[in-house]
Amino acid sequence: MDILVEKLNKSYGYKMVLRDFTATFKEGSVNFITGQSGIGKTTLIRILMGLEEYQSGSISGLDDKRISAVFQEDCLCDSLSLYKNLAMVVDGDLEKNPELASLLDLFGLASYGHKRVTSLSGGMKRRLAIVRALVYPHELMIMDEPFKGLDQENKARVMERVGHYLKGKTAIIVTHDMREIDFFRSMKGLTISEIDLK
């Protein structure tokens, strides 16, 4: 089911962040949200996740959808190991989980399972945050600037792996970098939709 947002209004005090915003986020598509800084992209996805209230308008198509997310901040528990961070969203013996082992290997994290997150580099933390979102059971993936902080080599690898994972799935991704959208458009098997907040 598509997610329909109709005439959504959100303000902080006297500042109107979203005014009569209407959009359709298509099921089975990677839906990119673009727009200049401070225009309300993060506010919109926080509303979609139920983390922010809005003053008026309507949202349909989200009922009972389990949502997985990558926030602008990594939102990891630095004092815990990589495995213990993932144990918050994955059941069972993580070291014997073949899907997880494959993902950790693909994201260059296979040998860091017992390392504390505080010992990881910024780019590794970002990759871990993405892996955690991928393995959490969900019907909708929401990502807010998920590839920021990655060097160019790792960024291309991570985007390719995320793109393969998202084929046929529903995702909403906030970005300010049009090159990221072009990258995903170039991948076969992905349906791309772009919504520009103005």
N, C-alpha and C positions, 0 to 999 in steps of 0.2 A: 504494500500500500504506500502510495506517495505521501509525503508529509506536506500538508498545506498550511501556510501561514497567511492570515488575512487581516489587513488593516491593523497591524500590531503597533502599539504606542508604548513607549517607555521613556521616562524622564527621571533625572536625579535632581530633585528640587526644581529650579527654574530651567535647568538644561535639558532640552529634548534630545534624546539620543536616537530613538527610532520614531519616525512619524509615518503612520499609515503604511507600514512596511508590509508588502505582500510578495510571496514567492512560493514556488513549488519545488521541493527537493525530491527528485525522482528516485523511486525504488530501483535498486540494482545499478545505480549510477554513482560515480564519484562527483559530488557537488562541491565546487569550489566557491567560497565566499571571498570576494576581493573588495578593495576600497582603501582610501587613504587612512592613515593612522588617526585614531580617535573618533572614527565615524560610527562605531558601534558593533564591529564584527564580533569581538569577544563577548559583549553584552548579549548579542543575539544567540550565540551558542550556549551561553550560560542559562538563558531563558529556555532553550530547547532541552537542556539537561535538567531543568527544574531547580536550578540553583539561584535563579533570580525571578522575581515576580514582575508582571507587566500590568500597565494600567487598563488597557482595553485592547480589543481585537480577539482573534481566536487562532488556535493551533489544533489541527486534527491529524491523525495518522501516527501519533506517538504512543497511544494507549498500549500498555503491556509490552512495549519494546524494551528489551534490555540494551542499555547503552554502555559502550566502552569508550574511554576518552584518553587523549594525550593533551595535557594542558601546556600553556606556555612555560610554566615552571615544571620541573621534572616530578615533583611531589613524591619523592622516594624517601624511605626511612634510612638516612645515612648511616646510622649506628648498626644496622642489620646487614646481613650478607645478601648477595644477589639472590640466592635461592629463597631466603626468608622473605624478601620483598615480593617475589613471585608467588610464594605460598599464600599470600593474602588473597590471591585471585584464582589460584589453581589448586585443585584437590589432589591427594595422592602423593606418591614418592616421586619427587621432581627429578631425581637422578636417574630414574628408570622410565621416564616419560619420553618416548621417541620423538614425538612432535616438538616438544620443548627443546630437546637436545638438538634437533635439526635447526630450529630457529636460532638458538644461541650460537650454533656454529656459523650459520649464515650471517649473523650480525657481529661476529668476531668476539663473542663473549663466552665461548664454551669452556675456557680454562679459568673462569673467574667466579664460578658458582659459590665458592665458600669465602670469597673476598668480601670484606665490608664495603658497602657502597661508598663510604667516605674516601676509600683508597682509589676509586676509579676516576678517570679523567672526565672532564665535562662532556666530551663527545660520547664516551662510553655510557655515562649516566643517561644521556639522551636516547641512545640506542636501547638501553634497558627499559626506559619508560615506554618506548614504542613496542618492544617485545611484550611487556606486561599488558598493554592494551590489546595486542593481537591475540594473546592466549586466553583472555577473559571471555567467557561465552557471551555473545552479543548478537543482536540483530541490526544494530546501527553503530557505526564507528564515527566519533567526532574528534577531530584533531585541530588544535589551535597552534598554528605556526610549528608543526611537528619537526621540521628539518632545520630549525635555527640552531646555530652553535656547532653544526657539523662542518668539517673541512670539505672542500670540493670533491675529493676522491671518495670519502665515506658517504657524502650526501648523495652522489649519483648511485652508489651501491644500495644504500638504504631505500631511496625512492624506487629503484627498480624492484626490490624485494617487496616493499609495501604495495606497489602497483600490481604485482603478480598475485599477492594475497587478496587484493580487493576486487579482482575480476568477478563480476556477477553479484557483488555485495553492495550494500548501501553505505555510503560514507559522506560526511560533510567535513571539508577541510578549509580552514582559514589560512590565507596566504597573502602576502603583499608582493610576492615575487612571481611575475608572469612567466618566468623561465620554468618554474616548477610546473605550472599548468601545461606549458608546451611539452615538457618532458612526458607527462602522463598522457597527453594527447597522442604522442608518438608511439605509445605502447598498444599493441594489438590486444583486442579482447576487453578493452575498457570503454565504458560509455561516460563521457565527460559533460558536465553541465556547469555553467559559470553564472554566478549571481553577483552583480556589482552593487555594493551599497554606496549610494551617492548622497 
